[in-house]
Amino acid sequence: MSPLQPGDLITGLEIGPVAHGGHFVARHEGQVVFVRHALSGERVDVRITDVNRRYARGVVVAVRQASEHRVEPPCPVAGLCGGCDFQHVSAAHSRELKRQVVVEQLAHLAGYEFTGAIADVAPSPLHWRGRMRYRVDDQGRPGLLAHRSREIVPLPDGGCRIALPQIADPPVQSRAGGELRAVATAEAHYFGADESVEVTEYVGELRYQVAGDGFWQPHVAAARTLSEAVLAGLEPEPGEVAFDLYCGVGLFSGVLAAAGCRVWGIEGAATAVGLARRNVPGGTFVAGDVGRRLARLPRSADLVVLDPPRTGAGAEVLSRIVTRTPRRIAYVACDPAALGRDLRTLAELGYRTTAVSAYDLFPLTHHVECLAILEPR
Ligand SMILES: C[S@@+](CC[C@H](N)C(=O)[O-])C[C@H]1O[C@@H](n2cnc3c(N)ncnc32)[C@H](O)[C@@H]1O
């Protein structure tokens, strides 16, 4: 076997199944190669970008035999910009690929059989992101970073194809370098949004104040979609005690409080905690790390919703949650692998997964949002 080196070109590589992370698996002389911008069944030329002891990574530079699911990317800088890695895939097939990844990750890591589909949440895969973090190049042009790189790819004519139209095409900046945050809601939009900018988001009748640079679900349809799914999964009863862990500005606290629950939330970002207190005046919110602060919440809870960062919650936090013996848990996850690991831990702690649903809340990328519902065994 001749080990691959960065810069090598492999011609006519046959592409296998999709893998977690949006790469496609191929083999070259026995060596595993994870290939970006490919599709299963294709024959492509691949430039190797990096190599480690276990596998190589590469990117498609020419397609010899295309998949029927390959489409012309809607963005002229697709492939250069690191933002959207499924621009070359039809919208329906990208959901099928995400389904395969969710099936594989949950089976492999949690022994759970996902039989659902990835729900389509919007009529178009374009212009769905209400929050953007542009980088400004040395000529003041806003752009986005290339894949695993510090290189800035300037926005194409017409701007970013996934940002909401109001923030898709920021003006050239007078200052070179740095970041340009942009936020758009139904009512307003800002470039250079920071903590001092406060925007209003709505979920039905519920109103939430969010800091310009603070967390809010990025897809315009996400807050409503996930809130409805969490409510349907938890079936809260008035008077029940509900925990909202990793609560941000109190999205799920708000909907659970509106359903009559007594809500406690924990969030690490101090600004978000201040906003959660204003957004959900009946709730009690604690600032700090979920693992450390759980001890400050009531000894028992009927319902728990948790929406941790990509790495998941981990065994320590989960073991503290189950001591409250909730009758149901709703776990919102943006990484199916982290979800799989945590579902397995929860199974060991006596909670079985009763349902998993998945949503296409990051169109044109490999990312997918899942919601798992658990109950005591
Ligand atoms: C995916 S966001 C979810 C926010 C909220 N549930 C929502 O939907 O708007 C995750 C949140 O967890 C917070 N966070 C991350 N790690 C944390 C930790 N160890 N303890 C407490 N909060 C944390 C982040 O600041 C962020 O607000």
The ligand as a Tripos MOL2 file, in Angstrom:
@<TRIPOS>MOLECULE
LIG
   27    29     1     0     0
SMALL
NO_CHARGES

@<TRIPOS>ATOM
      1 C1        -28.1260   24.8000   21.2570 C.3       1 LIG1
      2 S1        -28.2280   26.2050   22.3430 S.3       1 LIG1
      3 C2        -29.8880   26.0390   22.9090 C.3       1 LIG1
      4 C3        -30.5260   27.2780   23.5110 C.3       1 LIG1
      5 C4        -32.0460   27.2320   23.6970 C.3       1 LIG1
      6 N1        -32.5230   25.9460   24.1370 N.3       1 LIG1
      7 C5        -32.7580   27.6480   22.4310 C.2       1 LIG1
      8 O1        -33.3010   26.7710   21.7480 O.co2     1 LIG1
      9 O2        -32.7700   28.8390   22.1010 O.co2     1 LIG1
     10 C6        -27.2410   25.6710   23.6760 C.3       1 LIG1
     11 C7        -27.1230   26.6540   24.8050 C.3       1 LIG1
     12 O3        -26.3610   26.0380   25.8510 O.3       1 LIG1
     13 C8        -25.5070   27.0080   26.4380 C.3       1 LIG1
     14 N2        -24.4310   26.2130   27.0710 N.ar      1 LIG1
     15 C9        -23.4110   25.5850   26.4700 C.ar      1 LIG1
     16 N3        -22.7150   24.8440   27.3640 N.ar      1 LIG1
     17 C10       -23.3110   25.0220   28.5660 C.ar      1 LIG1
     18 C11       -23.0680   24.5110   29.8700 C.ar      1 LIG1
     19 N4        -22.0660   23.6780   30.1160 N.pl3     1 LIG1
     20 N5        -23.9050   24.8890   30.8620 N.ar      1 LIG1
     21 C12       -24.9170   25.7520   30.6230 C.ar      1 LIG1
     22 N6        -25.2160   26.2490   29.3940 N.ar      1 LIG1
     23 C13       -24.4130   25.8920   28.3790 C.ar      1 LIG1
     24 C14       -25.1290   27.9310   25.3260 C.3       1 LIG1
     25 O4        -24.7700   29.2020   25.8300 O.3       1 LIG1
     26 C15       -26.4120   27.9660   24.4920 C.3       1 LIG1
     27 O5        -27.2440   29.0240   24.8880 O.3       1 LIG1
@<TRIPOS>BOND
     1     1     2 1
     2     2     3 1
     3     2    10 1
     4     3     4 1
     5     4     5 1
     6     5     6 1
     7     5     7 1
     8     7     8 2
     9     7     9 1
    10    10    11 1
    11    11    12 1
    12    11    26 1
    13    12    13 1
    14    13    14 1
    15    13    24 1
    16    14    15 ar
    17    14    23 ar
    18    15    16 ar
    19    16    17 ar
    20    17    18 ar
    21    17    23 ar
    22    18    19 1
    23    18    20 ar
    24    20    21 ar
    25    21    22 ar
    26    22    23 ar
    27    24    25 1
    28    24    26 1
    29    26    27 1
@<TRIPOS>SUBSTRUCTURE
     1 LIG1         1 GROUP 0 **** ****
